[in-house]
C-alpha cells in the first residue's frame, strides 16, 4: 500500500439502475424474488457501495498485486429505487488500521437517501489470496 492511503480519501460514483439490477435479477431461480417489486436490489446496492470504495482507494494501492475484499457491511436500505433512476454513492475512508479499511458510505437516488452506513475492506495480496482459493477448491474436491 502506498503512503497516500490515509483517512479522508473520498469518492463519488454514479450509476443508472437498469432492469438487470432489480430484485428479479438477483436470484432468477427464486420464484419469490420474481413476485417482488421491481426495484434496485439490496444485494446489488451493496455491490455498488463496494465498487465505489474500491475506486476510492485503488490509486493508493499497488494494483493489481494489492487488492481489497469486503469483510463487513453495516448499511440501512432506507428507500426503494425503480430502474431508470441514477444512484450516487459517496464514500469516505475514515480509518486505516494495518490492512483493515473502514468507510462511511451514503447512497442517494436524486430523490431520497437510499442507504447509509459503514463498510470495511481488507487489503490482500492477490496472488496469495488466489492460491488459497485454488487450494480450497482442491480440498473441497478431496484432492
C-alpha positions in Angstrom: 0.0 0.0 0.0 1.2 3.5 -0.8 1.8 6.2 1.8 -1.1 8.1 0.4 -3.6 5.6 1.7 -4.9 7.7 4.6 -8.3 8.6 6.2 -10.0 11.4 4.3 -10.0 9.8 0.8 -13.4 10.4 -0.8 -15.1 9.2 -4.0 -18.4 9.6 -5.7 -19.8 7.0 -8.1 -22.9 7.4 -10.2 -24.8 4.6 -11.9 -28.2 4.5 -13.7 -30.1 1.5 -12.4 -31.0 -1.0 -15.2 -33.7 -3.7 -15.0 -30.8 -6.2 -14.6 -30.0 -4.8 -11.1 -33.5 -5.2 -9.6 -34.7 -7.9 -7.1 -35.9 -10.1 -10.0 -32.4 -10.4 -11.3 -30.7 -11.1 -8.0 -31.7 -14.7 -7.9 -33.7 -15.6 -11.0 -34.1 -19.1 -9.6 -36.2 -17.8 -6.8 -39.9 -17.7 -7.6 -40.4 -15.5 -4.6 -38.0 -12.9 -5.9 -39.9 -12.9 -9.2 -43.0 -11.8 -7.3 -41.2 -8.9 -5.5 -41.4 -5.2 -6.6 -39.1 -4.3 -9.5 -36.7 -2.1 -7.5 -32.9 -1.8 -7.0 -32.0 -4.9 -5.0 -30.2 -4.5 -1.7 -27.6 -7.1 -2.9 -26.8 -5.1 -5.9 -26.7 -1.9 -3.9 -24.1 -3.5 -1.6 -22.0 -4.3 -4.6 -22.4 -0.7 -5.8 -21.1 0.5 -2.5 -18.1 -1.9 -2.7 -17.4 -0.7 -6.2 -17.3 3.0 -5.0 -15.0 2.1 -2.1 -12.7 0.2 -4.4 -12.4 3.1 -6.8 -11.6 5.4 -4.0 -8.6 3.5 -2.8 -7.3 1.8 -6.0 -4.9 4.7 -6.8 -3.4 4.2 -3.3 -2.7 0.5 -3.7 0.0 -1.3 -5.6 -2.7 -2.6 -8.0 -3.1 -5.3 -9.2 -0.8 -7.1 -6.8 -2.7 -5.5 -3.9 -6.4 -5.6 -4.0 -9.2 -5.4 -1.4 -12.0 -7.7 -0.4 -15.2 -6.7 1.5 -15.2 -8.0 5.1 -18.1 -6.2 6.7 -21.1 -4.2 5.7 -23.5 -2.4 8.0 -25.9 -0.3 6.0 -29.5 0.5 6.1 -31.6 0.3 2.9 -33.9 3.3 3.5 -35.8 3.8 0.3 -36.7 1.9 -2.9 -35.3 3.0 -6.2 -37.0 2.0 -9.5 -34.9 1.2 -12.6 -34.1 4.2 -14.7 -33.1 6.4 -11.8 -29.4 7.3 -11.2 -27.9 6.3 -7.9 -24.9 8.1 -6.5 -22.6 6.7 -3.8 -20.5 9.0 -1.7 -17.8 7.1 0.2 -15.1 8.3 2.6 -12.2 6.4 4.1 -12.4 7.1 7.8 -10.0 4.5 9.3 -6.8 2.7 8.2 -5.7 0.1 10.7 -3.0 -2.0 9.1 -4.7 -3.7 6.2 -8.2 -3.0 7.5 -10.0 -0.1 5.9 -13.3 1.5 7.2 -15.6 3.7 5.1 -18.6 5.9 5.8 -21.0 5.4 2.9 -24.2 7.1 1.7 -26.2 6.5 -1.4 -29.0 8.6 -2.9 -31.2 8.4 -6.0 -31.7 12.1 -6.6 -35.0 11.9 -4.6 -34.2 10.0 -1.4 -31.2 8.9 0.6 -31.5 5.2 -0.1 -28.6 4.0 2.1 -26.1 5.0 4.7 -23.7 3.2 7.0 -20.3 1.7 7.2 -18.3 -0.7 5.0 -15.0 -2.5 5.8 -12.5 -3.8 3.4 -9.2 -5.7 3.8 -6.1 -5.3 1.7 -4.9 -8.6 0.2 -2.0 -9.9 -1.8 -3.9 -11.1 -4.9 -1.5 -13.9 -5.8 -1.6 -15.4 -2.3 -5.3 -15.0 -2.0 -6.0 -16.6 -5.3 -3.7 -19.5 -4.4 -5.6 -20.0 -1.2 -8.8 -20.2 -3.2 -7.3 -22.8 -5.6 -6.2 -24.9 -2.5 -9.7 -24.6 -1.1 -11.3 -25.9 -4.3 -8.8 -28.8 -4.3 -9.6 -29.6 -0.7 -13.4 -29.5 -1.4 -12.9 -32.0 -4.2 -10.9 -34.3 -1.9 -7.7 -33.8 -3.8 
